[in-house]
Amino acid sequence: MAVLPILKLPDPLLRQQAKEVTRINGELQTLIDDMAETMYAAPGLGLAANQVGVVRRVIVFDVSHREGGPRDLKVLLNPCITAGEGEIIREESCLSVADFSAEVRRHARVTVTGLDREGKPLEITGEGLLAVVLQHEVDHLNGVLFIDRISRLKRGLYLRRLKKQATAG
C-alpha cells in the first residue's frame, strides 16, 4: 500500500465528473487500498478517487475511527444518493481545500446505493456525521467541493486568499 499525493484546489481534476467503475480487478483493489492508506495518513474521514488523480466513482470512508473506535473502512463504488431528509449544519473541511473550514448545510439523513469492493450491491443509510461524509464524498465524484455549498462571499474570500498565496509563492 502507498500513500498517494492528494490534489489541492485549484487542480482541474477536482472539478471533473468521475466515470463509473465498470471493471473490478487487481488494479482497482490496489487503488482502494492506497486510497484507504492515504485517508488514514492525512488524516481524513473520507476520500474520493479524483482527489488522488483517478477520475473514477470510488470513495473510501471511516467515521468510526474518528469517534474513538477501531478502524472500520467502508468502500463504495459508483455511489448514488437515493434519498435525503432533514437538515444538518456542520463544520466541514477537506483534504483538497487547504487551511479552510466552514459550516455547510446538508441532509441530516441519507441513503446511498452502490457496490462494495467486490462488486456486490450495497445500500448505506447514514445520519449525522456519516450522512455529511457520504454527501461530501459523492459531491467530489460530481466535481463539487464543499466550498461550492457555502455563501458566495465566504467562497470568494477563500479563493482570493488562495490566488494571493499562489502568486506570492
C-alpha positions as CSV (number, residue, x, y, z in Angstrom):
1,M,0.0,0.0,0.0
2,A,1.1,3.5,-0.7
3,V,0.2,7.0,0.5
4,L,-0.8,8.9,-2.6
5,P,-0.5,12.7,-3.2
6,I,-3.8,14.5,-2.6
7,L,-4.7,17.1,-5.2
8,K,-5.4,20.6,-4.0
9,L,-7.7,23.3,-5.3
10,P,-7.4,24.7,-8.0
11,D,-6.4,21.4,-9.7
12,P,-8.9,20.9,-12.5
13,L,-9.2,17.1,-11.9
14,L,-11.2,18.1,-8.7
15,R,-13.9,19.6,-10.9
16,Q,-14.3,16.6,-13.3
17,Q,-17.2,14.3,-13.1
18,A,-15.9,10.9,-12.2
19,K,-16.6,8.0,-14.5
20,E,-18.4,4.8,-13.5
21,V,-16.4,1.8,-12.4
22,T,-17.0,-0.9,-14.9
23,R,-14.3,-3.4,-14.1
24,I,-13.4,-4.7,-10.7
25,N,-9.8,-6.0,-10.9
26,G,-6.5,-6.0,-9.1
27,E,-5.7,-2.5,-10.2
28,L,-8.9,-1.2,-8.6
29,Q,-8.2,-3.2,-5.4
30,T,-4.8,-1.6,-5.2
31,L,-6.3,1.9,-5.7
32,I,-8.8,1.2,-2.9
33,D,-6.0,0.0,-0.5
34,D,-3.9,3.1,-1.4
35,M,-6.8,5.4,-1.0
36,A,-7.5,4.0,2.5
37,E,-3.9,4.3,3.4
38,T,-3.9,7.9,2.2
39,M,-7.1,8.8,4.0
40,Y,-5.8,7.4,7.3
41,A,-2.4,9.1,6.9
42,A,-3.9,12.5,6.1
43,P,-5.8,12.1,8.5
44,G,-9.3,12.3,7.0
45,L,-12.8,10.8,7.3
46,G,-13.3,10.1,3.6
47,L,-11.5,10.3,0.3
48,A,-12.8,10.2,-3.3
49,A,-10.7,8.8,-6.1
50,N,-10.5,12.1,-8.1
51,Q,-8.8,13.6,-5.0
52,V,-5.8,11.3,-5.8
53,G,-6.0,11.9,-9.6
54,V,-8.2,9.0,-10.6
55,V,-11.4,10.1,-12.2
56,R,-13.4,7.0,-11.2
57,R,-16.5,6.7,-9.0
58,V,-14.8,5.3,-5.9
59,I,-15.0,6.5,-2.3
60,V,-13.5,5.3,0.9
61,F,-14.6,6.5,4.4
62,D,-14.4,5.6,8.0
63,V,-16.2,7.7,10.6
64,S,-16.0,5.2,13.5
65,H,-12.2,5.6,13.7
66,R,-12.7,9.4,14.2
67,E,-15.2,8.7,17.0
68,G,-12.6,6.8,19.0
69,G,-13.5,3.3,17.8
70,P,-11.4,0.8,15.8
71,R,-10.9,1.3,12.1
72,D,-14.0,0.3,10.1
73,L,-13.2,1.1,6.5
74,K,-16.1,1.3,4.1
75,V,-15.8,1.3,0.3
76,L,-18.4,2.4,-2.2
77,L,-18.1,2.0,-6.0
78,N,-20.5,4.1,-8.2
79,P,-22.2,5.6,-5.2
80,C,-25.5,7.4,-5.7
81,I,-27.6,9.3,-3.1
82,T,-31.1,7.8,-3.5
83,A,-32.8,9.6,-0.5
84,G,-32.1,12.5,1.7
85,E,-34.2,14.0,4.5
86,G,-33.9,16.6,7.3
87,E,-31.3,19.2,7.6
88,I,-28.0,19.5,9.5
89,I,-25.4,22.3,9.5
90,R,-22.0,21.1,10.3
91,E,-18.4,22.4,10.1
92,E,-16.6,20.8,7.2
93,S,-13.1,20.8,5.8
94,C,-11.5,19.0,3.0
95,L,-8.1,17.4,2.3
96,S,-8.2,19.1,-1.1
97,V,-9.1,22.6,0.2
98,A,-6.1,23.8,2.2
99,D,-6.5,25.6,5.5
100,F,-10.2,26.3,5.4
101,S,-13.4,25.1,7.0
102,A,-16.9,26.4,7.0
103,E,-20.4,25.4,8.1
104,V,-22.3,23.6,5.4
105,R,-26.0,22.8,5.2
106,R,-26.7,19.1,4.2
107,H,-29.3,16.4,4.6
108,A,-29.3,15.0,8.2
109,R,-30.0,11.5,6.9
110,V,-29.2,10.0,3.5
111,T,-29.4,6.6,1.8
112,V,-26.6,5.8,-0.7
113,T,-26.5,2.8,-3.0
114,G,-23.5,1.4,-4.9
115,L,-21.3,-1.6,-4.9
116,D,-18.8,-2.9,-2.3
117,R,-15.2,-3.5,-3.3
118,E,-16.2,-7.0,-4.7
119,G,-19.0,-5.6,-6.8
120,K,-21.9,-6.7,-4.6
121,P,-24.8,-4.3,-4.3
122,L,-24.7,-2.2,-1.1
123,E,-27.0,0.3,0.5
124,I,-26.0,2.5,3.4
125,T,-28.2,4.8,5.4
126,G,-26.4,7.3,7.5
127,E,-27.3,10.1,9.9
128,G,-25.3,13.0,11.3
129,L,-21.5,12.8,10.6
130,L,-21.9,9.7,8.4
131,A,-24.5,11.5,6.3
132,V,-22.3,14.5,5.9
133,V,-19.3,12.4,4.9
134,L,-21.3,10.4,2.3
135,Q,-22.6,13.6,0.8
136,H,-19.2,15.3,0.8
137,E,-17.5,12.4,-1.0
138,V,-20.3,11.9,-3.5
139,D,-20.1,15.6,-4.3
140,H,-16.4,15.1,-5.0
141,L,-17.2,12.5,-7.6
142,N,-19.6,15.0,-9.2
143,G,-16.9,17.7,-9.4
144,V,-18.4,19.7,-6.4
145,L,-16.4,20.9,-3.5
146,F,-17.8,21.8,-0.1
147,I,-16.9,25.5,-0.8
148,D,-19.5,25.4,-3.6
149,R,-22.1,24.9,-0.9
150,I,-21.2,28.0,1.2
151,S,-22.1,31.6,0.6
152,R,-20.6,33.4,-2.4
153,L,-18.9,35.9,-0.1
154,K,-17.1,33.3,2.0
155,R,-16.1,31.3,-1.1
156,G,-14.9,34.4,-2.8
157,L,-12.7,35.5,0.2
158,Y,-11.2,32.0,0.3
159,L,-10.5,31.9,-3.4
160,R,-8.9,35.3,-3.4
161,R,-6.7,34.3,-0.5
162,L,-5.7,31.1,-2.4
163,K,-4.9,33.1,-5.5
164,K,-2.8,35.6,-3.5
165,Q,-0.9,32.7,-1.9
166,A,-0.2,31.2,-5.4
167,T,1.2,34.5,-6.8
168,A,3.3,35.2,-3.6
169,G,4.8,31.7,-3.6
